[in-house]
Amino acid sequence: MKKNDEFYGCPVTATLDVIGGKWKPIVLYVLMSGTKRFGELAVRIPRISRKVLTDQLKELERDGLVRRAQFKEIPPRVEYSITERGESLSVVFNEMAIWGRKNILINNTSLMLEKEQH
């Protein structure tokens, strides 16, 4: 759904409207490494239900961030890949990954080591 600047009033709000939520950023981040079948996505994101994954992929496809390719084979094969528009988010997700490593993962590791020493 395309909305104008007057509706949002804030570019961060506009971005979060498209990629926000618990699962969309993770799905996009996983697809940044290449085309995946539905089952591969489900394995790489084990805590997401299949229904929610299906819904998120449909929304990402609708918003032009993910491409769905269906092949006429037996059994049917469907692949998901990132579009050029979705790829433009790679800088955002790379920065999020860097921030997460520096501010969450390293801190959690430090806390665990401190607890082990006491």
KAMO-V674143 format. One record per residue. N is the residue number from 0. OMEGA is omega in radians with two decimals (* if undefined). D_FIRST is the distance of its C-alpha to the first C-alpha in Angstrom with 1 decimal. Layout:
BEGIN
N&OMEGA&D_FIRST  N&OMEGA&D_FIRST
END
This chain:
BEGIN
0&-3.11&0.0  1&3.13&3.8  2&-3.08&6.4  3&-3.11&10.1  4&-3.11&13.1  5&3.13&14.5  6&-3.08&11.9  7&-3.08&12.6  8&-3.09&16.1  9&-3.12&16.5  10&3.11&15.4  11&3.08&16.3  12&3.13&14.1  13&3.14&11.1  14&-3.13&12.4  15&3.08&13.2  16&-3.11&9.8  17&-3.05&9.1  18&-3.08&12.8  19&3.14&14.4  20&-3.08&16.4  21&-2.95&19.7  22&-3.07&19.0  23&3.13&16.1  24&-3.13&18.3  25&3.10&21.2  26&3.14&19.7  27&3.14&18.6  28&3.12&22.1  29&-3.13&23.9  30&3.11&22.1  31&-3.11&23.2  32&3.08&26.7  33&-3.12&26.0  34&-3.13&24.8  35&2.96&25.3  36&-3.10&25.8  37&-3.13&24.3  38&3.10&27.8  39&3.09&28.1  40&-3.13&25.0  41&3.13&26.3  42&-3.10&29.7  43&3.09&28.4  44&-2.95&26.3  45&-3.08&28.9  46&3.13&27.8  47&3.09&24.4  48&-3.14&24.8  49&3.12&24.0  50&3.14&21.6  51&3.10&19.6  52&3.10&19.7  53&-3.13&18.5  54&-3.13&15.5  55&3.11&14.7  56&3.10&15.2  57&3.13&12.9  58&3.13&9.9  59&3.07&11.2  60&3.13&11.6  61&-3.11&8.2  62&3.04&7.2  63&-3.13&10.3  64&-3.11&12.7  65&3.09&14.9  66&3.10&16.7  67&3.11&18.3  68&3.13&21.6  69&-3.11&23.6  70&-3.13&27.3  71&3.14&29.5  72&3.04&32.2  73&-0.11&34.2  74&-3.13&33.1  75&3.13&29.4  76&3.10&28.0  77&3.11&24.4  78&3.12&23.6  79&3.10&20.7  80&-3.13&20.6  81&3.09&18.7  82&3.08&17.1  83&3.10&18.2  84&3.09&15.0  85&3.12&15.7  86&3.14&19.4  87&3.09&18.8  88&-3.07&18.4  89&3.12&22.0  90&3.13&23.6  91&-3.10&21.7  92&3.07&22.6  93&3.10&26.1  94&3.08&26.6  95&3.13&25.5  96&3.11&28.0  97&3.14&30.7  98&-3.14&30.2  99&3.11&30.2  100&-3.08&33.4  101&-2.96&35.1  102&-3.12&34.2  103&-3.04&33.8  104&3.13&35.5  105&3.12&38.5  106&3.11&39.0  107&3.11&38.9  108&3.12&41.4  109&3.13&43.6  110&3.13&43.5  111&3.13&44.5  112&3.10&47.3  113&-3.14&48.6  114&-3.14&48.7  115&-3.10&50.7  116&-3.11&53.2  117&*&54.0
END
